[in-house]
Amino acid sequence: MPADLSAHFPLRKSRVHEACGPGAPGFAGAVCAQGSGPVLWVVEAWRHEQVNPVAFGAFADPARLLVARAGDQREALAVAEVALGDGAVPLVIVELGAPLSLKAGRRLQLAAKSGGTTGLCLIPEGMGSNAAETRWHCTPVFDASDSTRMRWELIKNKSGTLGVWDVRWDAAARRLDVVPPAGKRPGSQGAPG
């Protein structure tokens, strides 16, 4: 039985965490919804995808979102490090396209601790840093009646246990709900109830 999600989410403050997988942007949105104040989202300028303020609005007020477009990964990491260390924004999200070195990851961790800020790196699969506090693998889960279902797997945790949770986003309440995995719901074959 997986540990209670509330032991791991919201993410620990003053730390840098990582998320990978096709559901990572949705995970980032849910992280944004857990706090208040501005959110700095750092992306490399070469990326054609952009943060969609309308989609972000399902998670939090789009007016909270500040987007910084950096020239390359080195510049994106520099912007994130300064923002984490400054503490002016409570959450810094940085999208990375290449592996994060231990040195760069450690610099981000030290900055987050200094500024009391939470950091989230959206990384390609298999390209995390050993310095990360946690690493989440996030994937959408097909459900014909609910397009917001996701599976969040905590695959690295410096402070405790790992786990897997199926979650859904309630946009009206801006709330995350943990749901039973498919086939384990009351009334489904093989499930008690």
LINCOR-V880187 format. One record per backbone hydrogen bond with DSSP energy under -0.5 kcal/mol. NH is the residue of the N-H (numbers start at 1). CO is the residue of the C=O. If there is no record, write none. Layout:
# LINCOR-V880187
nh->NH co->CO
nh->NH co->CO
This chain:
# LINCOR-V880187
nh->3 co->162
nh->7 co->4
nh->8 co->5
nh->9 co->5
nh->15 co->12
nh->17 co->119
nh->18 co->134
nh->19 co->121
nh->20 co->136
nh->23 co->138
nh->24 co->21
nh->27 co->23
nh->28 co->24
nh->29 co->25
nh->30 co->26
nh->31 co->27
nh->32 co->28
nh->33 co->29
nh->34 co->30
nh->34 co->31
nh->35 co->32
nh->39 co->64
nh->40 co->91
nh->41 co->39
nh->41 co->66
nh->42 co->40
nh->42 co->93
nh->43 co->41
nh->43 co->68
nh->45 co->70
nh->47 co->44
nh->53 co->51
nh->56 co->52
nh->57 co->53
nh->58 co->55
nh->59 co->56
nh->60 co->56
nh->64 co->61
nh->65 co->62
nh->66 co->39
nh->68 co->41
nh->70 co->43
nh->70 co->68
nh->76 co->72
nh->77 co->73
nh->78 co->74
nh->79 co->75
nh->80 co->76
nh->81 co->77
nh->82 co->78
nh->83 co->79
nh->84 co->80
nh->85 co->81
nh->86 co->82
nh->87 co->83
nh->90 co->38
nh->91 co->38
nh->92 co->118
nh->93 co->40
nh->94 co->120
nh->95 co->42
nh->96 co->94
nh->96 co->122
nh->100 co->127
nh->101 co->99
nh->105 co->101
nh->106 co->102
nh->107 co->103
nh->108 co->104
nh->109 co->105
nh->110 co->106
nh->111 co->107
nh->112 co->108
nh->113 co->109
nh->114 co->110
nh->115 co->111
nh->116 co->112
nh->117 co->112
nh->118 co->90
nh->119 co->15
nh->120 co->92
nh->121 co->17
nh->122 co->94
nh->122 co->120
nh->123 co->19
nh->123 co->121
nh->127 co->124
nh->132 co->129
nh->133 co->16
nh->135 co->156
nh->136 co->18
nh->137 co->153
nh->138 co->20
nh->138 co->136
nh->139 co->151
nh->141 co->149
nh->146 co->143
nh->149 co->146
nh->150 co->167
nh->151 co->139
nh->152 co->150
nh->152 co->165
nh->153 co->137
nh->153 co->151
nh->154 co->152
nh->154 co->163
nh->155 co->135
nh->155 co->153
nh->156 co->135
nh->158 co->133
nh->160 co->157
nh->163 co->154
nh->165 co->152
nh->166 co->179
nh->167 co->150
nh->167 co->165
nh->168 co->177
nh->170 co->168
nh->170 co->175
nh->171 co->169
nh->174 co->170
nh->175 co->170
nh->177 co->168
nh->179 co->166
nh->184 co->181
nh->188 co->185
nh->191 co->188
